[in-house]
Amino acid sequence: MCLILLWRVALAFPVEYSVGFIGRAFLMETNQMEPNFKAALSVEPIDGKYSCSLEVFLGDVKVWNSGHYSPFFTSERCVLELTKQGDLQLKGEKERVGWRTGTSGQGVEILKILGTGNLVLVDALNLTKWQSFNFPTDVMLRGQRLNVATRLTSFPTNSTAFYSLEIQYNKIALYLNSGRWNYSYWEFKPSKNRNITFAELGSKGLALFNDNHHKMAKISLSKRIHHPLGFLALGNKTGNLGLYFYSPDKQRFEAAFQALNTTCDLPLSCKPYGICTFYGTCSCIQFLTNEKGMGSDCSDGFSGGFCGRGEVEMRELYGVSSVLRAAPTKLNISKVACAKFCLQNCKCVAALYSSEELRECHLYGVVMGVKQVERGTRWTYMVKVQKGSHVGHENSGLKKWVLAMVGLIDSLVILLVFGGFAYYLIRKRRNNTATTADNTT
Protein backbone atom coordinates (compact mmCIF):
# COMPACT_ATOMS: atom_id res chain seq x y z
CA MET A 1 0.00 0.00 0.00
CA CYS A 2 1.23 3.50 -0.84
CA LEU A 3 -0.44 6.69 0.34
CA ILE A 4 -0.09 10.41 -0.25
CA LEU A 5 -1.47 13.57 1.30
CA LEU A 6 -2.17 15.24 -2.01
CA TRP A 7 -2.90 18.89 -2.61
CA ARG A 8 -2.14 19.83 -6.19
CA VAL A 9 -0.30 18.30 -9.16
CA ALA A 10 -0.24 19.91 -12.61
CA LEU A 11 0.75 18.77 -16.12
CA ALA A 12 1.39 21.18 -18.98
CA PHE A 13 1.13 20.16 -22.62
CA PRO A 14 1.75 21.68 -26.08
CA VAL A 15 -0.59 24.36 -27.39
CA GLU A 16 -0.61 22.71 -30.82
CA TYR A 17 -2.15 19.26 -31.06
CA SER A 18 0.35 16.41 -31.39
CA VAL A 19 -0.84 12.85 -32.07
CA GLY A 20 2.19 11.26 -30.45
CA PHE A 21 2.23 13.34 -27.27
CA ILE A 22 1.52 11.61 -23.95
CA GLY A 23 2.10 13.40 -20.66
CA ARG A 24 2.12 11.38 -17.47
CA ALA A 25 3.01 12.13 -13.83
CA PHE A 26 3.15 9.05 -11.59
CA LEU A 27 1.80 9.91 -8.15
CA MET A 28 2.26 6.71 -6.16
CA GLU A 29 2.86 2.97 -6.48
CA THR A 30 2.43 -0.17 -4.43
CA ASN A 31 5.33 -1.83 -2.68
CA GLN A 32 5.14 -5.10 -4.63
CA MET A 33 7.22 -7.11 -7.04
CA GLU A 34 6.89 -6.10 -10.66
CA PRO A 35 4.43 -5.65 -12.17
CA ASN A 36 3.04 -3.42 -9.43
CA PHE A 37 0.22 -0.89 -9.36
CA LYS A 38 0.80 2.79 -10.11
CA ALA A 39 -1.50 5.81 -10.09
CA ALA A 40 -0.85 8.61 -12.55
CA LEU A 41 -2.15 11.93 -13.79
CA SER A 42 -2.27 11.62 -17.58
CA VAL A 43 -2.75 13.74 -20.69
CA GLU A 44 -3.45 11.90 -23.97
CA PRO A 45 -4.47 12.98 -27.49
CA ILE A 46 -7.98 11.91 -28.59
CA ASP A 47 -9.59 13.00 -31.88
CA GLY A 48 -7.82 16.35 -32.12
CA LYS A 49 -8.13 17.24 -28.42
CA TYR A 50 -6.28 16.50 -25.18
CA SER A 51 -7.94 14.45 -22.43
CA CYS A 52 -7.02 14.89 -18.76
CA SER A 53 -7.54 11.87 -16.49
CA LEU A 54 -6.54 10.02 -13.34
CA GLU A 55 -5.41 6.49 -14.17
CA VAL A 56 -4.26 3.24 -12.54
CA PHE A 57 -1.72 0.92 -14.18
CA LEU A 58 -0.71 -2.68 -13.50
CA GLY A 59 2.75 -2.74 -15.04
CA ASP A 60 2.15 -1.09 -18.41
CA VAL A 61 -1.54 -2.11 -18.62
CA LYS A 62 -4.12 0.58 -17.92
CA VAL A 63 -6.68 -0.97 -15.56
CA TRP A 64 -8.74 2.08 -14.52
CA ASN A 65 -9.41 5.52 -15.99
CA SER A 66 -11.50 8.37 -14.57
CA GLY A 67 -12.51 9.41 -18.10
CA HIS A 68 -13.64 5.98 -19.29
CA TYR A 69 -17.26 7.03 -19.88
CA SER A 70 -16.81 10.77 -20.36
CA PRO A 71 -13.34 12.10 -21.22
CA PHE A 72 -12.42 15.48 -19.75
CA PHE A 73 -11.00 17.59 -22.59
CA THR A 74 -8.94 20.63 -21.69
CA SER A 75 -6.28 22.96 -23.03
CA GLU A 76 -3.05 24.36 -21.61
CA ARG A 77 -2.92 22.25 -18.46
CA CYS A 78 -4.27 19.27 -16.52
CA VAL A 79 -4.50 19.62 -12.74
CA LEU A 80 -5.32 17.09 -10.00
CA GLU A 81 -6.24 18.67 -6.68
CA LEU A 82 -7.42 17.40 -3.31
CA THR A 83 -9.25 20.41 -1.96
CA LYS A 84 -9.36 21.47 1.69
CA GLN A 85 -12.96 20.26 1.77
CA GLY A 86 -11.80 16.75 0.80
CA ASP A 87 -12.96 16.63 -2.82
CA LEU A 88 -10.57 15.14 -5.38
CA GLN A 89 -10.90 17.11 -8.63
CA LEU A 90 -9.50 17.27 -12.15
CA LYS A 91 -9.24 20.83 -13.43
CA GLY A 92 -8.40 22.49 -16.70
CA GLU A 93 -7.97 26.05 -17.88
CA LYS A 94 -9.39 28.80 -15.63
CA GLU A 95 -9.92 26.27 -12.82
CA ARG A 96 -12.70 24.55 -14.79
CA VAL A 97 -13.63 21.28 -13.02
CA GLY A 98 -14.06 18.34 -15.37
CA TRP A 99 -14.20 15.43 -12.91
CA ARG A 100 -14.62 15.03 -9.16
CA THR A 101 -15.16 12.34 -6.53
CA GLY A 102 -17.96 14.25 -4.77
CA THR A 103 -16.46 13.72 -1.31
CA SER A 104 -16.50 17.35 -0.15
CA GLY A 105 -17.30 17.67 3.57
CA GLN A 106 -16.69 13.96 4.37
CA GLY A 107 -13.40 14.47 6.20
CA VAL A 108 -11.20 13.08 3.43
CA GLU A 109 -7.51 13.56 4.13
CA ILE A 110 -5.55 11.00 2.14
CA LEU A 111 -5.49 9.42 -1.33
CA LYS A 112 -3.85 6.01 -1.42
CA ILE A 113 -3.55 2.96 -3.67
CA LEU A 114 -4.01 -0.48 -2.14
CA GLY A 115 -2.20 -3.69 -3.07
CA THR A 116 -5.30 -4.76 -5.00
CA GLY A 117 -5.04 -1.72 -7.31
CA ASN A 118 -8.02 -0.06 -5.62
CA LEU A 119 -7.58 3.72 -5.48
CA VAL A 120 -9.23 5.05 -2.30
CA LEU A 121 -9.88 8.25 -0.40
CA VAL A 122 -9.91 7.86 3.41
CA ASP A 123 -10.51 10.07 6.43
CA ALA A 124 -8.46 10.44 9.63
CA LEU A 125 -9.89 7.14 10.95
CA ASN A 126 -8.84 5.35 7.75
CA LEU A 127 -12.49 4.89 6.71
CA THR A 128 -13.02 4.68 2.96
CA LYS A 129 -15.11 7.52 1.54
CA TRP A 130 -14.54 6.81 -2.16
CA GLN A 131 -12.94 3.97 -4.15
CA SER A 132 -12.25 3.28 -7.81
CA PHE A 133 -13.57 -0.29 -7.43
CA ASN A 134 -17.07 1.21 -7.24
CA PHE A 135 -16.65 2.68 -10.73
CA PRO A 136 -15.67 -0.25 -12.99
CA THR A 137 -14.44 0.41 -16.52
CA ASP A 138 -13.34 -2.35 -18.93
CA VAL A 139 -11.10 -4.21 -16.44
CA MET A 140 -11.86 -6.17 -13.26
CA LEU A 141 -8.95 -6.73 -10.85
CA ARG A 142 -8.29 -9.70 -8.60
CA GLY A 143 -10.31 -9.26 -5.41
CA GLN A 144 -12.77 -6.86 -7.02
CA ARG A 145 -16.51 -7.57 -6.88
CA LEU A 146 -19.24 -6.77 -9.34
CA ASN A 147 -22.77 -6.84 -7.97
CA VAL A 148 -25.88 -7.71 -9.94
CA ALA A 149 -26.94 -4.91 -12.30
CA THR A 150 -23.36 -3.64 -12.68
CA ARG A 151 -21.24 -4.06 -15.79
CA LEU A 152 -17.93 -3.56 -17.54
CA THR A 153 -17.98 -1.56 -20.77
CA SER A 154 -15.60 -1.27 -23.70
CA PHE A 155 -15.75 1.13 -26.64
CA PRO A 156 -14.36 0.07 -30.05
CA THR A 157 -12.84 2.82 -32.17
CA ASN A 158 -14.75 4.22 -35.15
CA SER A 159 -18.04 2.71 -33.98
CA THR A 160 -21.16 3.98 -32.26
CA ALA A 161 -21.75 0.53 -30.72
CA PHE A 162 -20.07 -0.65 -27.51
CA TYR A 163 -19.49 -3.93 -25.65
CA SER A 164 -20.57 -4.78 -22.12
CA LEU A 165 -20.11 -7.61 -19.61
CA GLU A 166 -23.25 -7.65 -17.45
CA ILE A 167 -23.91 -9.39 -14.15
CA GLN A 168 -27.55 -10.48 -14.10
CA TYR A 169 -29.59 -12.53 -11.63
CA ASN A 170 -29.50 -15.75 -13.67
CA LYS A 171 -26.35 -15.34 -15.78
CA ILE A 172 -23.36 -13.24 -16.79
CA ALA A 173 -23.34 -12.27 -20.45
CA LEU A 174 -21.51 -10.31 -23.13
CA TYR A 175 -23.53 -7.77 -25.11
CA LEU A 176 -23.15 -5.61 -28.17
CA ASN A 177 -25.07 -2.38 -27.57
CA SER A 178 -26.17 -0.25 -30.53
CA GLY A 179 -28.63 2.54 -29.83
CA ARG A 180 -31.67 1.04 -28.09
CA TRP A 181 -30.77 -2.46 -29.36
CA ASN A 182 -28.87 -4.91 -27.14
CA TYR A 183 -27.56 -8.24 -28.42
CA SER A 184 -25.95 -11.00 -26.37
CA TYR A 185 -23.16 -13.06 -27.97
CA TRP A 186 -21.89 -15.15 -25.02
CA GLU A 187 -23.31 -16.17 -21.66
CA PHE A 188 -22.56 -18.32 -18.62
CA LYS A 189 -25.35 -19.63 -16.36
CA PRO A 190 -25.08 -21.38 -12.98
CA SER A 191 -26.70 -24.81 -12.91
CA LYS A 192 -30.18 -25.42 -11.42
CA ASN A 193 -31.31 -21.85 -12.22
CA ARG A 194 -29.63 -20.45 -9.10
CA ASN A 195 -29.60 -16.67 -8.67
CA ILE A 196 -26.40 -14.60 -8.67
CA THR A 197 -25.74 -11.85 -6.11
CA PHE A 198 -22.20 -10.86 -7.08
CA ALA A 199 -19.13 -12.00 -9.01
CA GLU A 200 -15.57 -11.85 -7.71
CA LEU A 201 -12.29 -12.43 -9.52
CA GLY A 202 -9.98 -14.82 -7.68
CA SER A 203 -6.50 -16.15 -8.38
CA LYS A 204 -7.82 -19.11 -10.44
CA GLY A 205 -11.02 -17.82 -12.06
CA LEU A 206 -14.19 -15.75 -11.85
CA ALA A 207 -16.50 -16.99 -9.08
CA LEU A 208 -20.25 -16.39 -8.77
CA PHE A 209 -21.86 -16.08 -5.32
CA ASN A 210 -25.41 -16.17 -3.95
CA ASP A 211 -26.93 -13.87 -1.32
CA ASN A 212 -25.43 -16.06 1.45
CA HIS A 213 -21.95 -15.43 0.04
CA HIS A 214 -21.66 -19.09 -0.97
CA LYS A 215 -19.77 -19.80 -4.18
CA MET A 216 -22.13 -21.62 -6.54
CA ALA A 217 -20.31 -21.46 -9.89
CA LYS A 218 -16.96 -20.57 -11.39
CA ILE A 219 -15.51 -19.79 -14.80
CA SER A 220 -12.40 -21.93 -14.76
CA LEU A 221 -9.23 -21.38 -16.75
CA SER A 222 -8.78 -23.09 -20.09
CA LYS A 223 -5.12 -23.77 -19.39
CA ARG A 224 -3.07 -24.56 -16.32
CA ILE A 225 -1.03 -21.66 -14.94
CA HIS A 226 1.54 -21.43 -12.14
CA HIS A 227 0.87 -17.78 -11.34
CA PRO A 228 -2.26 -16.03 -10.02
CA LEU A 229 -4.58 -14.12 -12.31
CA GLY A 230 -3.96 -10.41 -12.56
CA PHE A 231 -7.15 -9.15 -14.14
CA LEU A 232 -10.19 -9.77 -16.31
CA ALA A 233 -10.61 -7.55 -19.38
CA LEU A 234 -13.25 -6.82 -21.97
CA GLY A 235 -11.35 -6.07 -25.20
CA ASN A 236 -12.28 -2.86 -27.01
CA LYS A 237 -11.19 -4.24 -30.40
CA THR A 238 -12.90 -7.64 -30.40
CA GLY A 239 -15.38 -7.57 -27.51
CA ASN A 240 -13.86 -10.82 -26.22
CA LEU A 241 -13.67 -11.58 -22.51
CA GLY A 242 -10.27 -12.70 -21.20
CA LEU A 243 -8.64 -13.68 -17.90
CA TYR A 244 -4.96 -12.70 -17.78
CA PHE A 245 -1.93 -13.67 -15.74
CA TYR A 246 1.62 -12.32 -15.76
CA SER A 247 4.30 -14.57 -17.23
CA PRO A 248 7.70 -13.74 -15.66
CA ASP A 249 9.49 -15.70 -18.39
CA LYS A 250 7.91 -13.70 -21.22
CA GLN A 251 7.54 -10.53 -19.09
CA ARG A 252 4.02 -9.85 -20.30
CA PHE A 253 0.40 -10.66 -19.52
CA GLU A 254 -1.10 -13.67 -21.29
CA ALA A 255 -4.64 -15.00 -21.56
CA ALA A 256 -5.48 -18.07 -19.44
CA PHE A 257 -9.10 -18.02 -20.65
CA GLN A 258 -11.02 -16.44 -23.51
CA ALA A 259 -14.79 -16.66 -23.85
CA LEU A 260 -14.68 -16.82 -27.67
CA ASN A 261 -11.99 -18.80 -29.46
CA THR A 262 -12.87 -18.43 -33.16
CA THR A 263 -12.90 -15.29 -35.27
CA CYS A 264 -16.42 -15.74 -36.62
CA ASP A 265 -17.89 -15.93 -33.09
CA LEU A 266 -16.82 -12.32 -32.43
CA PRO A 267 -19.65 -9.79 -32.83
CA LEU A 268 -17.76 -7.45 -35.15
CA SER A 269 -15.58 -9.94 -37.01
CA CYS A 270 -16.78 -8.38 -40.30
CA LYS A 271 -18.18 -5.03 -41.35
CA PRO A 272 -21.95 -4.45 -41.33
CA TYR A 273 -23.62 -6.53 -44.07
CA GLY A 274 -20.61 -8.87 -44.12
CA ILE A 275 -20.51 -12.67 -43.72
CA CYS A 276 -17.71 -14.40 -41.81
CA THR A 277 -16.91 -17.63 -43.68
CA PHE A 278 -15.70 -20.99 -42.39
CA TYR A 279 -12.10 -19.86 -43.03
CA GLY A 280 -12.46 -16.62 -41.06
CA THR A 281 -12.56 -14.39 -44.16
CA CYS A 282 -15.25 -11.80 -44.82
CA SER A 283 -17.64 -11.64 -47.76
CA CYS A 284 -20.13 -8.82 -48.38
CA ILE A 285 -23.87 -9.31 -48.76
CA GLN A 286 -24.17 -7.06 -51.82
CA PHE A 287 -27.49 -5.76 -53.04
CA LEU A 288 -28.17 -5.06 -56.69
CA THR A 289 -30.91 -2.58 -57.59
CA ASN A 290 -31.97 -1.38 -61.01
CA GLU A 291 -31.06 2.18 -60.05
CA LYS A 292 -27.71 1.84 -58.30
CA GLY A 293 -26.02 -1.34 -59.44
CA MET A 294 -23.62 -3.26 -57.26
CA GLY A 295 -22.28 -1.35 -54.26
CA SER A 296 -18.60 -1.49 -53.34
CA ASP A 297 -19.08 -1.27 -49.56
CA CYS A 298 -20.87 -3.95 -47.54
CA SER A 299 -23.41 -1.44 -46.20
CA ASP A 300 -23.45 0.82 -49.26
CA GLY A 301 -26.84 2.52 -49.57
CA PHE A 302 -28.16 1.21 -46.25
CA SER A 303 -26.38 3.41 -43.68
CA GLY A 304 -29.48 5.58 -43.19
CA GLY A 305 -31.85 2.72 -42.43
CA PHE A 306 -35.24 2.09 -44.04
CA CYS A 307 -37.47 4.71 -42.43
CA GLY A 308 -39.13 6.75 -45.19
CA ARG A 309 -37.38 4.84 -47.99
CA GLY A 310 -40.39 3.38 -49.77
CA GLU A 311 -41.55 -0.22 -50.08
CA VAL A 312 -39.38 -2.95 -48.59
CA GLU A 313 -39.36 -6.73 -48.35
CA MET A 314 -37.53 -9.48 -46.44
CA ARG A 315 -35.00 -11.76 -48.16
CA GLU A 316 -33.89 -15.05 -46.64
CA LEU A 317 -30.17 -15.89 -46.55
CA TYR A 318 -29.44 -19.62 -46.71
CA GLY A 319 -26.40 -21.14 -45.03
CA VAL A 320 -25.83 -18.19 -42.68
CA SER A 321 -26.88 -17.16 -39.17
CA SER A 322 -25.91 -14.54 -36.59
CA VAL A 323 -23.86 -14.81 -33.40
CA LEU A 324 -25.93 -11.96 -31.95
CA ARG A 325 -29.06 -12.80 -30.01
CA ALA A 326 -31.69 -10.17 -29.35
CA ALA A 327 -34.43 -10.74 -26.80
CA PRO A 328 -37.23 -12.66 -28.55
CA THR A 329 -39.86 -10.23 -29.81
CA LYS A 330 -42.44 -12.96 -30.29
CA LEU A 331 -42.85 -16.65 -29.45
CA ASN A 332 -44.91 -19.37 -31.13
CA ILE A 333 -45.27 -17.61 -34.46
CA SER A 334 -44.51 -18.56 -38.05
CA LYS A 335 -41.53 -17.47 -40.12
CA VAL A 336 -43.82 -15.36 -42.31
CA ALA A 337 -45.22 -13.58 -39.24
CA CYS A 338 -41.68 -12.95 -37.97
CA ALA A 339 -40.76 -11.32 -41.29
CA LYS A 340 -43.88 -9.15 -41.10
CA PHE A 341 -42.95 -7.88 -37.63
CA CYS A 342 -39.63 -6.66 -39.02
CA LEU A 343 -41.34 -5.08 -42.03
CA GLN A 344 -43.70 -3.17 -39.75
CA ASN A 345 -40.78 -1.64 -37.82
CA CYS A 346 -38.72 0.74 -39.98
CA LYS A 347 -35.83 0.52 -37.46
CA CYS A 348 -35.61 -3.25 -37.99
CA VAL A 349 -33.12 -4.33 -40.68
CA ALA A 350 -32.95 -8.10 -40.08
CA ALA A 351 -34.70 -10.96 -38.31
CA LEU A 352 -33.65 -14.36 -36.99
CA TYR A 353 -36.27 -17.10 -36.74
CA SER A 354 -36.04 -20.45 -34.96
CA SER A 355 -38.24 -23.32 -36.11
CA GLU A 356 -37.62 -25.24 -32.89
CA GLU A 357 -40.27 -25.84 -30.23
CA LEU A 358 -40.60 -22.22 -29.03
CA ARG A 359 -40.56 -20.80 -32.59
CA GLU A 360 -38.70 -17.65 -31.56
CA CYS A 361 -38.53 -14.43 -33.56
CA HIS A 362 -35.62 -12.03 -32.95
CA LEU A 363 -35.49 -8.56 -34.53
CA TYR A 364 -32.29 -6.61 -35.29
CA GLY A 365 -31.40 -2.98 -35.80
CA VAL A 366 -28.02 -3.92 -37.31
CA VAL A 367 -26.73 -6.52 -39.77
CA MET A 368 -23.65 -7.62 -37.83
CA GLY A 369 -22.26 -10.86 -36.44
CA VAL A 370 -23.38 -12.79 -39.54
CA LYS A 371 -21.46 -16.02 -40.16
CA GLN A 372 -21.58 -19.06 -42.41
CA VAL A 373 -23.15 -22.16 -40.83
CA GLU A 374 -23.70 -25.76 -41.84
CA ARG A 375 -26.87 -26.48 -43.77
CA GLY A 376 -29.75 -28.03 -41.87
CA THR A 377 -29.77 -25.69 -38.85
CA ARG A 378 -33.17 -24.63 -37.59
CA TRP A 379 -32.30 -20.93 -37.60
CA THR A 380 -33.36 -18.73 -40.53
CA TYR A 381 -31.71 -15.34 -41.08
CA MET A 382 -33.58 -12.69 -43.07
CA VAL A 383 -32.50 -9.19 -44.15
CA LYS A 384 -34.63 -6.26 -45.18
CA VAL A 385 -34.13 -4.82 -48.68
CA GLN A 386 -35.96 -2.37 -50.89
CA LYS A 387 -38.51 -4.00 -53.15
CA GLY A 388 -37.00 -4.97 -56.47
CA SER A 389 -33.55 -5.62 -54.99
CA HIS A 390 -31.65 -8.73 -55.95
CA VAL A 391 -28.68 -10.35 -54.33
CA GLY A 392 -25.69 -10.92 -56.60
CA HIS A 393 -26.51 -11.41 -60.28
CA GLU A 394 -29.97 -10.23 -61.30
CA ASN A 395 -31.00 -13.63 -62.64
CA SER A 396 -29.61 -15.71 -59.78
CA GLY A 397 -31.55 -16.65 -56.67
CA LEU A 398 -30.62 -15.49 -53.19
CA LYS A 399 -29.83 -19.00 -52.04
CA LYS A 400 -27.46 -19.67 -54.92
CA TRP A 401 -25.68 -16.32 -54.54
CA VAL A 402 -24.98 -16.63 -50.84
CA LEU A 403 -23.67 -20.18 -51.15
CA ALA A 404 -21.70 -19.38 -54.31
CA MET A 405 -20.15 -16.24 -52.87
CA VAL A 406 -19.14 -17.89 -49.62
CA GLY A 407 -17.97 -20.98 -51.51
CA LEU A 408 -15.90 -18.81 -53.85
CA ILE A 409 -14.03 -17.20 -50.98
CA ASP A 410 -13.41 -20.56 -49.32
CA SER A 411 -12.26 -22.07 -52.63
CA LEU A 412 -9.77 -19.26 -53.11
CA VAL A 413 -8.37 -19.91 -49.67
CA ILE A 414 -8.04 -23.63 -50.42
CA LEU A 415 -6.37 -22.91 -53.78
CA LEU A 416 -3.88 -20.57 -52.14
CA VAL A 417 -3.02 -23.17 -49.49
CA PHE A 418 -2.56 -26.03 -51.98
CA GLY A 419 -0.84 -23.75 -54.47
CA GLY A 420 1.68 -22.71 -51.84
CA PHE A 421 2.25 -26.32 -50.84
CA ALA A 422 2.77 -27.38 -54.48
CA TYR A 423 5.23 -24.52 -55.00
CA TYR A 424 7.14 -25.63 -51.90
CA LEU A 425 7.40 -29.23 -53.19
CA ILE A 426 8.61 -28.10 -56.64
CA ARG A 427 11.26 -25.82 -55.12
CA LYS A 428 12.37 -28.57 -52.77
CA ARG A 429 12.69 -31.10 -55.64
CA ARG A 430 14.73 -28.63 -57.71
CA ASN A 431 17.04 -27.93 -54.79
CA ASN A 432 17.57 -31.67 -54.20
CA THR A 433 18.31 -32.16 -57.91
CA ALA A 434 20.81 -29.33 -57.91
CA THR A 435 22.50 -30.70 -54.79
CA THR A 436 22.79 -34.18 -56.35
CA ALA A 437 24.34 -32.68 -59.50
CA ASP A 438 26.91 -30.76 -57.45
CA ASN A 439 27.86 -33.88 -55.52
CA THR A 440 28.25 -35.82 -58.76
CA THR A 441 30.52 -33.16 -60.17
C-alpha positions, 0 to 999 in steps of 0.5 A, a space after each residue: 500500500 502507498 499513500 499520499 497527502 495530495 494537494 495539487 499536481 499539474 501537467 502542462 502540454 503543447 498548445 498545438 495538437 500532437 498525435 504522439 504526445 503523452 504526458 504522465 506524472 506518476 503519483 504513487 505505487 504499491 510496494 510489490 514485485 513487478 508488475 506493481 500498481 501505479 496511479 498517474 495523472 495523464 494527458 493523452 491525445 484523442 480526436 484532435 483534443 487532449 484528455 485529462 484523467 486520473 489512471 491506474 496501471 498494472 505494469 504497463 496495462 491501464 486498468 482504470 481511468 477516470 474518463 472511461 465514460 466521459 473524457 475530460 478535454 482541456 487545453 493548456 494544463 491538466 490539474 489534480 487537486 485534493 481540496 481542503 474540503 476533501 474533494 478530489 478534482 481534475 481541473 483544466 484552464 481557468 480552474 474549470 472542473 471536469 471530474 470530481 469524486 464528490 467527497 467534499 465535507 466527508 473528512 477526506 484527508 488522504 489518497 492512497 492505492 491499495 495492493 489490489 489496485 483499488 484507489 481510495 480516499 480515506 478520512 483520519 480514521 482510515 475509513 473509505 469515503 470513495 474507491 475506484 472499485 465502485 466505478 468499474 471500466 473495462 477491467 476487473 482486478 483480482 479481489 474486485 466484486 461486481 454486484 448484480 446490475 453492474 457491468 464492464 464496458 468497452 468502446 471500439 474505435 470508429 463505432 457507435 456501438 459498444 461492448 458490455 459484460 453484465 452481471 444479471 440474476 441468472 447469468 453473466 453475459 456479453 452484449 453488443 449495444 447499438 442505440 436502443 438495441 442490445 444483443 448477447 453473444 456469449 453467456 454463462 449460467 449457474 446450474 439449477 437456475 440459481 440466482 447470482 448476487 455478485 461476481 468476484 475475480 480470484 486467483 484461479 477464475 471468476 466466481 459467482 456467489 449467492 446472497 449467502 456469500 456461498 460460491 455456486 459457480 466458477 468460470 475456470 481457466 482453459 489452461 493450467 497456470 503457475 501464477 495467479 490471475 492479474 485481471 479480467 478484461 473486456 477487449 475494445 477491439 474484439 469484444 472478447 472476454 479474457 482472464 490474464 496472468 503475468 508470465 515472468 518468463 515472457 515478461 508480459 500478460 497472457 490469456 489463461 481463458 477467452 470466452 470466444 476462441 474463433 474469429 467468426 464468433 466475435 460480434 464485429 468480425 466483419 463489417 456491417 452486411 458482411 458474412 464471416 466464412 468458415 475460413 475466417 474471411 469476410 464476404 459482403 452481402 451485396 445488393 443489386 438494384 436497377 437504379 444503383 447497381 452493385 455497391 462497393 461497400 458492404 453497407 453501401 446505400 443502407 447506412 441511413 436505415 429504411 425509415 421513409 425509404 419506400 416499399 421494402 421486403 424481407 430476403 432469406 439468406 441460406 447457409 448463414 446465421 448470426 452470433 448476436 441474439 436479441 431478446 425474442 420479440 415474439 414466441 410461437 409464431 410462423 416465419 412469415 409472421 416474424 418477417 412481417 414484424 420486421 417489415 412493420 418496424 422501420 428501425 428493424 433491418 434483419 430478423 432471426 427465426 427459430 423453427 424449434 419448439 418455441 418458434 422464436 422471432 428475434 429482430 435486429 437494428 443492425 446486420 452484424 455478427 453474420 457467419 456461415 453455418 452448416 446447412 440443416 440448422 433450424 435458424 433462418 436469417 432474413 434481411 430487409 431490402 428495398 422492393 426490387 432488390 436482388 442479391 448478386 446477379 440479377 438472374 440468380 436466386 438469393 440462395 445460390 448467390 450466398 452459397 456461391 459467394 461464400 464458396 468462392 471465398 473458401 475455394 480461393 483460400 483452399 487454392 492458395 493453401 494447396 498452391 503454396 504447398 505445391 510450389 514448396 514441393 517443386 522448389 524442394 525437388 529442384 534444390 535436391 536435384 541441384 544438390 545431387 548434380 553438385 555432388 556428382 561433379 
